[in-house]
């Protein structure tokens, strides 16, 4: 018809364990998997921002790509906006690449995906890792589709393919959504996801994440075990 292509925005605000206080059905982690890789390439973009400051840069970058469907995953609970400079993180607009590094050090890597797990990681895990001088590369995934839309050389510079074979993942969503980023059986076994220990109940975010082993203590113990495993096999 010659009419300009319009993007339908589907806001996913009842996904992941951080909304568990509304009941277990609100904490479903499966919705991201239902969308990713189920549409022709370029027609759908999912967004999984952590920091609220990432949302607008991601929205603009996604609309420029002109997908038919844009599916951002956001959480409703009030969480403090992180002080990125104090935490030693890149600026929020780094999110538009789809993946960015929080840290680059050592051989072992961890890939974070989802506001909830990133909130606990930044608040409870990252300061301890820094204080102990743990050498670990840490990546956050804001959009698998925006990352895949980058030129190959840029993708390799941001997240080298070999990194996937020495990474574990921590996600608000289902394990298969990590398969792009975690390519070894050992890494997948070490990865954390909401259903790893069974279906979750309802309650405050802190309690739901504790039940799932995704709270600060659970993440720290899993990450340290992974670092030791990778270093022992180096």
LOGU-623353 format. One record per residue (C-alpha): y, x, z; residue number from 1; residue in three letters. Coordinates in Angstrom, 1 decimal, padded with zeros to 4 digits. Layout:
N
<atom py="Y" px="X" pz="Z" i="NUM" aa="ALA"/>
...
# end
This chain:
234
<atom py="000.0" px="000.0" pz="000.0" i="1" aa="UNK"/>
<atom py="002.3" px="003.0" pz="000.3" i="2" aa="UNK"/>
<atom py="003.1" px="002.2" pz="003.9" i="3" aa="UNK"/>
<atom py="003.4" px="005.1" pz="006.3" i="4" aa="UNK"/>
<atom py="000.3" px="005.9" pz="008.3" i="5" aa="UNK"/>
<atom py="000.5" px="004.7" pz="011.9" i="6" aa="UNK"/>
<atom py="-001.4" px="006.1" pz="014.9" i="7" aa="UNK"/>
<atom py="-003.0" px="003.8" pz="017.3" i="8" aa="UNK"/>
<atom py="-002.7" px="005.2" pz="020.9" i="9" aa="UNK"/>
<atom py="-005.5" px="004.3" pz="023.2" i="10" aa="UNK"/>
<atom py="-004.6" px="005.3" pz="026.8" i="11" aa="UNK"/>
<atom py="-007.6" px="006.1" pz="028.9" i="12" aa="UNK"/>
<atom py="-006.4" px="005.8" pz="032.5" i="13" aa="UNK"/>
<atom py="-009.6" px="004.7" pz="034.3" i="14" aa="UNK"/>
<atom py="-011.9" px="007.6" pz="033.6" i="15" aa="UNK"/>
<atom py="-013.2" px="010.3" pz="035.8" i="16" aa="UNK"/>
<atom py="-014.0" px="010.7" pz="039.5" i="17" aa="UNK"/>
<atom py="-010.3" px="010.8" pz="040.6" i="18" aa="UNK"/>
<atom py="-010.1" px="007.0" pz="040.1" i="19" aa="UNK"/>
<atom py="-013.1" px="006.5" pz="042.4" i="20" aa="UNK"/>
<atom py="-011.1" px="004.8" pz="045.1" i="21" aa="UNK"/>
<atom py="-011.1" px="001.7" pz="042.8" i="22" aa="UNK"/>
<atom py="-014.9" px="001.6" pz="042.8" i="23" aa="UNK"/>
<atom py="-017.7" px="003.5" pz="041.1" i="24" aa="UNK"/>
<atom py="-017.2" px="001.8" pz="037.7" i="25" aa="UNK"/>
<atom py="-013.7" px="003.2" pz="037.5" i="26" aa="UNK"/>
<atom py="-015.0" px="006.7" pz="038.0" i="27" aa="UNK"/>
<atom py="-017.2" px="006.7" pz="034.8" i="28" aa="UNK"/>
<atom py="-017.2" px="010.1" pz="033.1" i="29" aa="UNK"/>
<atom py="-018.7" px="009.0" pz="029.8" i="30" aa="UNK"/>
<atom py="-015.7" px="007.8" pz="027.8" i="31" aa="UNK"/>
<atom py="-014.7" px="011.1" pz="026.4" i="32" aa="UNK"/>
<atom py="-018.2" px="011.7" pz="025.0" i="33" aa="UNK"/>
<atom py="-018.1" px="008.3" pz="023.3" i="34" aa="UNK"/>
<atom py="-015.1" px="009.3" pz="021.3" i="35" aa="UNK"/>
<atom py="-015.5" px="013.0" pz="020.5" i="36" aa="UNK"/>
<atom py="-017.4" px="013.8" pz="017.3" i="37" aa="UNK"/>
<atom py="-018.0" px="010.2" pz="016.5" i="38" aa="UNK"/>
<atom py="-015.2" px="009.8" pz="013.9" i="39" aa="UNK"/>
<atom py="-014.4" px="011.6" pz="010.6" i="40" aa="UNK"/>
<atom py="-012.7" px="014.9" pz="011.3" i="41" aa="UNK"/>
<atom py="-009.0" px="014.6" pz="011.7" i="42" aa="UNK"/>
<atom py="-009.0" px="010.8" pz="012.2" i="43" aa="UNK"/>
<atom py="-009.2" px="010.9" pz="016.0" i="44" aa="UNK"/>
<atom py="-007.7" px="013.2" pz="018.6" i="45" aa="UNK"/>
<atom py="-008.5" px="013.2" pz="022.3" i="46" aa="UNK"/>
<atom py="-006.2" px="014.7" pz="024.9" i="47" aa="UNK"/>
<atom py="-007.3" px="015.9" pz="028.3" i="48" aa="UNK"/>
<atom py="-004.1" px="017.2" pz="030.0" i="49" aa="UNK"/>
<atom py="-004.1" px="018.6" pz="033.5" i="50" aa="UNK"/>
<atom py="-000.4" px="019.0" pz="034.3" i="51" aa="UNK"/>
<atom py="001.8" px="016.0" pz="033.6" i="52" aa="UNK"/>
<atom py="004.2" px="018.5" pz="032.0" i="53" aa="UNK"/>
<atom py="001.6" px="019.0" pz="029.3" i="54" aa="UNK"/>
<atom py="001.6" px="015.3" pz="028.2" i="55" aa="UNK"/>
<atom py="004.7" px="015.2" pz="026.0" i="56" aa="UNK"/>
<atom py="004.1" px="018.4" pz="024.1" i="57" aa="UNK"/>
<atom py="000.6" px="017.3" pz="023.5" i="58" aa="UNK"/>
<atom py="001.7" px="013.8" pz="022.3" i="59" aa="UNK"/>
<atom py="004.2" px="015.3" pz="019.9" i="60" aa="UNK"/>
<atom py="001.7" px="017.9" pz="018.5" i="61" aa="UNK"/>
<atom py="-000.9" px="015.1" pz="018.1" i="62" aa="UNK"/>
<atom py="001.4" px="012.7" pz="016.3" i="63" aa="UNK"/>
<atom py="002.4" px="015.4" pz="013.9" i="64" aa="UNK"/>
<atom py="-001.3" px="015.7" pz="012.9" i="65" aa="UNK"/>
<atom py="-001.2" px="012.0" pz="012.0" i="66" aa="UNK"/>
<atom py="-004.6" px="010.9" pz="013.3" i="67" aa="UNK"/>
<atom py="-005.6" px="007.2" pz="013.0" i="68" aa="UNK"/>
<atom py="-006.4" px="007.1" pz="016.7" i="69" aa="UNK"/>
<atom py="-004.9" px="009.2" pz="019.6" i="70" aa="UNK"/>
<atom py="-006.8" px="008.9" pz="022.9" i="71" aa="UNK"/>
<atom py="-005.2" px="010.6" pz="025.9" i="72" aa="UNK"/>
<atom py="-007.1" px="010.8" pz="029.2" i="73" aa="UNK"/>
<atom py="-004.7" px="010.5" pz="032.1" i="74" aa="UNK"/>
<atom py="-005.1" px="009.9" pz="035.8" i="75" aa="UNK"/>
<atom py="-003.1" px="007.5" pz="038.0" i="76" aa="UNK"/>
<atom py="-003.4" px="009.0" pz="041.5" i="77" aa="UNK"/>
<atom py="-000.2" px="010.8" pz="042.6" i="78" aa="UNK"/>
<atom py="-000.8" px="014.6" pz="042.6" i="79" aa="UNK"/>
<atom py="001.9" px="017.3" pz="043.0" i="80" aa="UNK"/>
<atom py="003.2" px="018.8" pz="039.8" i="81" aa="UNK"/>
<atom py="002.0" px="022.4" pz="039.9" i="82" aa="UNK"/>
<atom py="004.4" px="025.2" pz="040.1" i="83" aa="UNK"/>
<atom py="003.2" px="027.1" pz="037.0" i="84" aa="UNK"/>
<atom py="005.3" px="030.2" pz="037.6" i="85" aa="UNK"/>
<atom py="004.1" px="030.5" pz="041.2" i="86" aa="UNK"/>
<atom py="000.5" px="030.2" pz="040.1" i="87" aa="UNK"/>
<atom py="001.0" px="032.7" pz="037.3" i="88" aa="UNK"/>
<atom py="000.2" px="030.2" pz="034.6" i="89" aa="UNK"/>
<atom py="001.6" px="030.0" pz="031.0" i="90" aa="UNK"/>
<atom py="004.3" px="027.3" pz="030.3" i="91" aa="UNK"/>
<atom py="003.2" px="023.7" pz="029.8" i="92" aa="UNK"/>
<atom py="003.8" px="023.8" pz="026.0" i="93" aa="UNK"/>
<atom py="000.8" px="026.3" pz="025.7" i="94" aa="UNK"/>
<atom py="-001.2" px="023.1" pz="025.9" i="95" aa="UNK"/>
<atom py="-000.5" px="022.2" pz="022.3" i="96" aa="UNK"/>
<atom py="-003.0" px="024.8" pz="021.1" i="97" aa="UNK"/>
<atom py="-005.8" px="022.7" pz="022.6" i="98" aa="UNK"/>
<atom py="-007.0" px="025.6" pz="024.8" i="99" aa="UNK"/>
<atom py="-005.1" px="028.1" pz="026.8" i="100" aa="UNK"/>
<atom py="-006.0" px="030.8" pz="029.3" i="101" aa="UNK"/>
<atom py="-005.0" px="030.6" pz="032.9" i="102" aa="UNK"/>
<atom py="-006.4" px="034.1" pz="033.5" i="103" aa="UNK"/>
<atom py="-008.0" px="036.8" pz="031.3" i="104" aa="UNK"/>
<atom py="-010.0" px="039.3" pz="033.2" i="105" aa="UNK"/>
<atom py="-013.6" px="040.5" pz="033.4" i="106" aa="UNK"/>
<atom py="-016.6" px="039.4" pz="031.4" i="107" aa="UNK"/>
<atom py="-017.5" px="036.1" pz="033.0" i="108" aa="UNK"/>
<atom py="-015.5" px="033.0" pz="032.1" i="109" aa="UNK"/>
<atom py="-015.0" px="029.4" pz="033.3" i="110" aa="UNK"/>
<atom py="-013.8" px="026.6" pz="031.2" i="111" aa="UNK"/>
<atom py="-012.0" px="023.7" pz="032.9" i="112" aa="UNK"/>
<atom py="-011.7" px="020.2" pz="031.4" i="113" aa="UNK"/>
<atom py="-010.0" px="017.3" pz="033.1" i="114" aa="UNK"/>
<atom py="-007.1" px="016.7" pz="035.5" i="115" aa="UNK"/>
<atom py="-009.3" px="016.2" pz="038.5" i="116" aa="UNK"/>
<atom py="-011.3" px="019.4" pz="038.4" i="117" aa="UNK"/>
<atom py="-008.2" px="021.4" pz="037.4" i="118" aa="UNK"/>
<atom py="-006.3" px="020.0" pz="040.3" i="119" aa="UNK"/>
<atom py="-008.9" px="021.2" pz="042.8" i="120" aa="UNK"/>
<atom py="-009.3" px="024.5" pz="041.0" i="121" aa="UNK"/>
<atom py="-005.6" px="025.4" pz="041.0" i="122" aa="UNK"/>
<atom py="-005.1" px="024.2" pz="044.6" i="123" aa="UNK"/>
<atom py="-008.3" px="025.5" pz="046.3" i="124" aa="UNK"/>
<atom py="-010.1" px="028.0" pz="044.0" i="125" aa="UNK"/>
<atom py="-007.6" px="030.0" pz="042.0" i="126" aa="UNK"/>
<atom py="-005.6" px="031.4" pz="045.0" i="127" aa="UNK"/>
<atom py="-008.9" px="032.5" pz="046.6" i="128" aa="UNK"/>
<atom py="-010.0" px="034.2" pz="043.4" i="129" aa="UNK"/>
<atom py="-006.7" px="036.0" pz="043.1" i="130" aa="UNK"/>
<atom py="-006.7" px="037.1" pz="046.8" i="131" aa="UNK"/>
<atom py="-010.2" px="038.5" pz="046.5" i="132" aa="UNK"/>
<atom py="-009.4" px="040.2" pz="043.1" i="133" aa="UNK"/>
<atom py="-012.2" px="038.4" pz="041.3" i="134" aa="UNK"/>
<atom py="-012.3" px="039.4" pz="037.7" i="135" aa="UNK"/>
<atom py="-012.7" px="036.1" pz="035.7" i="136" aa="UNK"/>
<atom py="-011.3" px="034.6" pz="032.6" i="137" aa="UNK"/>
<atom py="-010.2" px="031.0" pz="033.1" i="138" aa="UNK"/>
<atom py="-009.5" px="028.6" pz="030.3" i="139" aa="UNK"/>
<atom py="-008.3" px="025.0" pz="030.3" i="140" aa="UNK"/>
<atom py="-009.1" px="022.5" pz="027.5" i="141" aa="UNK"/>
<atom py="-006.3" px="020.1" pz="026.6" i="142" aa="UNK"/>
<atom py="-007.7" px="018.9" pz="023.2" i="143" aa="UNK"/>
<atom py="-010.8" px="019.9" pz="021.4" i="144" aa="UNK"/>
<atom py="-009.5" px="018.5" pz="018.2" i="145" aa="UNK"/>
<atom py="-006.1" px="020.2" pz="018.3" i="146" aa="UNK"/>
<atom py="-007.9" px="023.5" pz="018.9" i="147" aa="UNK"/>
<atom py="-010.2" px="022.9" pz="016.0" i="148" aa="UNK"/>
<atom py="-007.2" px="022.2" pz="013.8" i="149" aa="UNK"/>
<atom py="-005.9" px="025.7" pz="014.3" i="150" aa="UNK"/>
<atom py="-006.5" px="028.5" pz="011.8" i="151" aa="UNK"/>
<atom py="-009.7" px="030.4" pz="012.5" i="152" aa="UNK"/>
<atom py="-007.9" px="033.6" pz="013.4" i="153" aa="UNK"/>
<atom py="-005.8" px="031.8" pz="015.9" i="154" aa="UNK"/>
<atom py="-008.8" px="030.1" pz="017.4" i="155" aa="UNK"/>
<atom py="-010.6" px="033.5" pz="017.8" i="156" aa="UNK"/>
<atom py="-007.5" px="035.0" pz="019.5" i="157" aa="UNK"/>
<atom py="-007.3" px="032.1" pz="022.0" i="158" aa="UNK"/>
<atom py="-011.0" px="031.6" pz="022.7" i="159" aa="UNK"/>
<atom py="-013.2" px="034.3" pz="021.1" i="160" aa="UNK"/>
<atom py="-016.5" px="032.8" pz="020.0" i="161" aa="UNK"/>
<atom py="-018.4" px="035.3" pz="022.2" i="162" aa="UNK"/>
<atom py="-016.7" px="033.9" pz="025.3" i="163" aa="UNK"/>
<atom py="-018.8" px="030.8" pz="025.0" i="164" aa="UNK"/>
<atom py="-021.9" px="032.8" pz="025.6" i="165" aa="UNK"/>
<atom py="-020.7" px="034.1" pz="028.9" i="166" aa="UNK"/>
<atom py="-018.9" px="031.0" pz="030.2" i="167" aa="UNK"/>
<atom py="-019.7" px="028.1" pz="032.5" i="168" aa="UNK"/>
<atom py="-017.8" px="024.9" pz="032.5" i="169" aa="UNK"/>
<atom py="-016.3" px="022.5" pz="035.1" i="170" aa="UNK"/>
<atom py="-015.5" px="019.0" pz="033.8" i="171" aa="UNK"/>
<atom py="-014.4" px="015.5" pz="034.8" i="172" aa="UNK"/>
<atom py="-016.6" px="014.2" pz="032.0" i="173" aa="UNK"/>
<atom py="-020.2" px="014.5" pz="030.8" i="174" aa="UNK"/>
<atom py="-022.0" px="017.8" pz="030.2" i="175" aa="UNK"/>
<atom py="-022.2" px="017.4" pz="026.4" i="176" aa="UNK"/>
<atom py="-018.4" px="017.6" pz="026.2" i="177" aa="UNK"/>
<atom py="-018.7" px="021.2" pz="027.3" i="178" aa="UNK"/>
<atom py="-021.1" px="022.2" pz="024.5" i="179" aa="UNK"/>
<atom py="-018.2" px="023.6" pz="022.3" i="180" aa="UNK"/>
<atom py="-017.2" px="026.0" pz="025.1" i="181" aa="UNK"/>
<atom py="-020.5" px="026.8" pz="026.9" i="182" aa="UNK"/>
<atom py="-023.2" px="028.0" pz="024.5" i="183" aa="UNK"/>
<atom py="-025.9" px="029.5" pz="026.8" i="184" aa="UNK"/>
<atom py="-028.6" px="027.8" pz="028.7" i="185" aa="UNK"/>
<atom py="-027.7" px="029.7" pz="031.8" i="186" aa="UNK"/>
<atom py="-024.0" px="028.7" pz="031.4" i="187" aa="UNK"/>
<atom py="-024.9" px="025.0" pz="031.0" i="188" aa="UNK"/>
<atom py="-027.2" px="025.1" pz="034.0" i="189" aa="UNK"/>
<atom py="-024.4" px="026.7" pz="036.0" i="190" aa="UNK"/>
<atom py="-021.8" px="024.2" pz="034.8" i="191" aa="UNK"/>
<atom py="-020.5" px="021.3" pz="037.0" i="192" aa="UNK"/>
<atom py="-020.0" px="017.7" pz="035.9" i="193" aa="UNK"/>
<atom py="-019.7" px="014.4" pz="037.8" i="194" aa="UNK"/>
<atom py="-023.3" px="013.3" pz="037.1" i="195" aa="UNK"/>
<atom py="-025.0" px="016.6" pz="037.9" i="196" aa="UNK"/>
<atom py="-026.1" px="015.2" pz="041.3" i="197" aa="UNK"/>
<atom py="-026.5" px="011.6" pz="040.3" i="198" aa="UNK"/>
<atom py="-024.2" px="008.6" pz="040.0" i="199" aa="UNK"/>
<atom py="-021.1" px="008.8" pz="042.2" i="200" aa="UNK"/>
<atom py="-020.0" px="006.3" pz="044.8" i="201" aa="UNK"/>
<atom py="-016.5" px="005.1" pz="045.5" i="202" aa="UNK"/>
<atom py="-013.9" px="006.5" pz="047.9" i="203" aa="UNK"/>
<atom py="-010.8" px="008.7" pz="048.0" i="204" aa="UNK"/>
<atom py="-010.6" px="011.4" pz="045.3" i="205" aa="UNK"/>
<atom py="-011.3" px="014.1" pz="047.8" i="206" aa="UNK"/>
<atom py="-014.5" px="012.4" pz="049.0" i="207" aa="UNK"/>
<atom py="-015.7" px="011.6" pz="045.5" i="208" aa="UNK"/>
<atom py="-015.2" px="015.2" pz="044.3" i="209" aa="UNK"/>
<atom py="-016.9" px="016.5" pz="047.4" i="210" aa="UNK"/>
<atom py="-019.9" px="014.2" pz="046.7" i="211" aa="UNK"/>
<atom py="-020.1" px="015.5" pz="043.2" i="212" aa="UNK"/>
<atom py="-019.8" px="019.2" pz="044.2" i="213" aa="UNK"/>
<atom py="-016.5" px="019.4" pz="042.2" i="214" aa="UNK"/>
<atom py="-014.2" px="020.0" pz="045.2" i="215" aa="UNK"/>
<atom py="-012.7" px="023.4" pz="045.9" i="216" aa="UNK"/>
<atom py="-015.7" px="024.6" pz="047.9" i="217" aa="UNK"/>
<atom py="-018.2" px="023.4" pz="045.4" i="218" aa="UNK"/>
<atom py="-016.3" px="025.0" pz="042.5" i="219" aa="UNK"/>
<atom py="-015.7" px="028.3" pz="044.3" i="220" aa="UNK"/>
<atom py="-019.3" px="028.7" pz="045.2" i="221" aa="UNK"/>
<atom py="-020.5" px="027.9" pz="041.7" i="222" aa="UNK"/>
<atom py="-017.9" px="030.2" pz="040.1" i="223" aa="UNK"/>
<atom py="-018.7" px="033.1" pz="042.4" i="224" aa="UNK"/>
<atom py="-022.4" px="032.7" pz="041.7" i="225" aa="UNK"/>
<atom py="-021.7" px="032.7" pz="037.9" i="226" aa="UNK"/>
<atom py="-019.5" px="035.8" pz="038.1" i="227" aa="UNK"/>
<atom py="-022.3" px="037.7" pz="039.9" i="228" aa="UNK"/>
<atom py="-024.9" px="036.5" pz="037.4" i="229" aa="UNK"/>
<atom py="-022.9" px="037.6" pz="034.4" i="230" aa="UNK"/>
<atom py="-022.1" px="041.0" pz="036.0" i="231" aa="UNK"/>
<atom py="-025.7" px="041.5" pz="036.9" i="232" aa="UNK"/>
<atom py="-026.8" px="040.9" pz="033.3" i="233" aa="UNK"/>
<atom py="-024.0" px="043.0" pz="031.8" i="234" aa="UNK"/>
# end
